[in-house]
Amino acid sequence: MDISTVFTELETAVHRQLELTADDPDVTEAAAALMGVLEPALRQAGTTLAEQAALEVGAQLPDYRVSLVISEGEPQLQVQPREVDVAITAGGNEARLTLRLPESLKLLLEDAALDAGDSINSYVVNALASKAKPPKSGRGNRIKTSIDL
């Protein structure tokens, strides 16, 4: 996101309005002072909008983590897939699941497990764990930012 562009557009619009004052130095000076005061407030407003966008996008993409990062004074949204934190330990499998699947898929899984150097069970458990969604913690998304004014 480029907040500077928005600020430049606003400044250009103010200067266009100043042209109507027939170059009155008092009005020009007041406008310059106003623009100087408004810039930090506009940057904060832009960052707040970016933060709200990150929360909205994050709520609509549950499989992704959306972060707001401030880089060189400009907010940026970063979207990354959520990592699944599933602890898989050898010998710790206590649940059993019976699957019915086509013979052709079973053969593909056996070949893939062999290529990976895993047992078919380990291969399937790891594949399922990588696709499983982590449980929702109920804490919501939190964004930590720092703003340079």
C-alpha positions as CSV (number, residue, x, y, z in Angstrom):
1,M,0.0,0.0,0.0
2,D,1.2,3.4,-0.8
3,I,-0.1,6.0,1.7
4,S,2.3,8.6,0.2
5,T,0.3,8.5,-3.1
6,V,-2.9,9.3,-1.2
7,F,-1.3,12.2,0.6
8,T,0.1,13.5,-2.7
9,E,-3.4,13.3,-4.3
10,L,-4.9,15.2,-1.4
11,E,-2.2,17.9,-1.5
12,T,-2.8,18.3,-5.2
13,A,-6.5,18.7,-4.6
14,V,-5.8,21.4,-2.0
15,H,-3.4,23.2,-4.3
16,R,-6.2,23.2,-7.0
17,Q,-8.5,24.8,-4.5
18,L,-5.9,27.4,-3.6
19,E,-5.7,28.5,-7.2
20,L,-9.2,29.9,-6.6
21,T,-7.9,32.3,-3.9
22,A,-5.9,34.4,-6.4
23,D,-2.6,33.6,-4.6
24,D,-3.6,35.1,-1.3
25,P,-0.5,34.6,0.8
26,D,-2.4,34.2,4.1
27,V,-4.6,31.4,2.6
28,T,-1.5,29.7,1.0
29,E,0.3,29.9,4.3
30,A,-2.7,28.5,6.2
31,A,-3.1,25.7,3.7
32,A,0.6,24.7,4.0
33,A,0.3,24.7,7.8
34,L,-2.8,22.6,7.6
35,M,-1.2,20.1,5.2
36,G,1.8,19.8,7.6
37,V,-0.5,19.0,10.5
38,L,-2.6,16.6,8.4
39,E,0.2,14.3,7.1
40,P,0.8,12.4,10.3
41,A,-3.0,12.0,10.9
42,L,-3.5,10.8,7.3
43,R,-0.6,8.3,7.7
44,Q,-2.2,7.0,10.9
45,A,-5.6,6.7,9.2
46,G,-4.0,4.8,6.3
47,T,-2.3,2.4,8.6
48,T,-5.6,1.9,10.5
49,L,-7.4,1.1,7.3
50,A,-4.6,-1.3,6.3
51,E,-5.0,-3.0,9.8
52,Q,-8.8,-3.3,9.2
53,A,-8.2,-4.7,5.8
54,A,-5.8,-7.3,7.2
55,L,-8.4,-8.4,9.8
56,E,-11.1,-8.6,7.1
57,V,-8.9,-10.6,4.7
58,G,-7.8,-12.9,7.5
59,A,-11.4,-13.5,8.5
60,Q,-12.2,-14.5,4.9
61,L,-9.1,-16.7,4.4
62,P,-9.1,-19.0,7.5
63,D,-6.3,-21.2,5.9
64,Y,-4.0,-18.2,5.7
65,R,-2.3,-15.9,8.1
66,V,-2.6,-12.2,7.2
67,S,-0.1,-9.8,8.8
68,L,0.4,-6.1,8.6
69,V,4.0,-5.0,8.3
70,I,5.3,-1.5,8.2
71,S,8.2,-1.2,5.7
72,E,9.8,2.2,5.1
73,G,6.8,3.9,6.7
74,E,4.3,2.2,4.4
75,P,1.9,-0.6,5.5
76,Q,2.0,-3.9,3.6
77,L,-0.2,-6.9,3.9
78,Q,1.5,-10.3,3.9
79,V,-0.5,-13.4,3.3
80,Q,1.0,-16.8,4.1
81,P,-0.5,-20.3,4.5
82,R,-1.0,-21.3,8.1
83,E,1.3,-24.0,9.3
84,V,-0.3,-27.0,10.8
85,D,1.1,-27.8,14.2
86,V,0.3,-31.5,14.5
87,A,2.7,-33.5,16.7
88,I,3.4,-36.8,15.0
89,T,5.4,-39.3,17.0
90,A,6.5,-42.8,16.1
91,G,4.5,-45.3,18.1
92,G,2.2,-42.7,19.5
93,N,-0.7,-43.5,17.2
94,E,-3.6,-44.7,19.3
95,A,-6.5,-43.9,17.0
96,R,-7.6,-46.2,14.2
97,L,-9.3,-45.3,11.0
98,T,-10.5,-47.7,8.3
99,L,-10.6,-46.3,4.8
100,R,-12.1,-47.6,1.7
101,L,-10.3,-46.4,-1.4
102,P,-9.9,-47.4,-5.0
103,E,-7.2,-50.0,-5.6
104,S,-5.5,-47.5,-8.0
105,L,-5.2,-44.9,-5.2
106,K,-3.8,-47.5,-2.8
107,L,-1.1,-48.4,-5.4
108,L,-0.2,-44.7,-5.9
109,L,0.1,-44.3,-2.1
110,E,2.3,-47.3,-1.7
111,D,4.5,-46.1,-4.5
112,A,4.7,-42.6,-3.0
113,A,5.5,-44.0,0.4
114,L,8.2,-46.2,-1.0
115,D,9.7,-43.2,-2.9
116,A,9.7,-41.2,0.3
117,G,11.2,-44.0,2.3
118,D,8.2,-44.2,4.7
119,S,5.7,-46.9,5.5
120,I,2.4,-46.5,3.9
121,N,0.9,-45.6,7.4
122,S,3.5,-42.9,8.1
123,Y,3.1,-41.5,4.6
124,V,-0.7,-41.3,4.8
125,V,-0.6,-39.8,8.4
126,N,1.9,-37.1,7.3
127,A,-0.1,-36.3,4.2
128,L,-3.3,-36.0,6.2
129,A,-1.6,-33.9,8.9
130,S,-0.3,-31.5,6.3
131,K,-3.9,-31.0,5.0
132,A,-5.7,-30.8,8.3
133,K,-6.9,-27.4,9.6
134,P,-5.7,-26.4,13.0
135,P,-8.5,-25.9,15.6
136,K,-9.6,-22.4,16.1
137,S,-8.3,-20.9,19.3
138,G,-11.1,-18.4,19.6
139,R,-8.6,-15.6,20.4
140,G,-9.0,-13.8,17.0
141,N,-6.3,-12.3,14.9
142,R,-3.9,-9.9,16.6
143,I,-1.8,-7.4,14.7
144,K,1.3,-5.8,16.2
145,T,2.6,-2.7,14.5
146,S,4.9,0.2,15.1
147,I,4.3,3.5,13.5
148,D,6.9,6.1,12.8
149,L,5.5,9.6,12.8
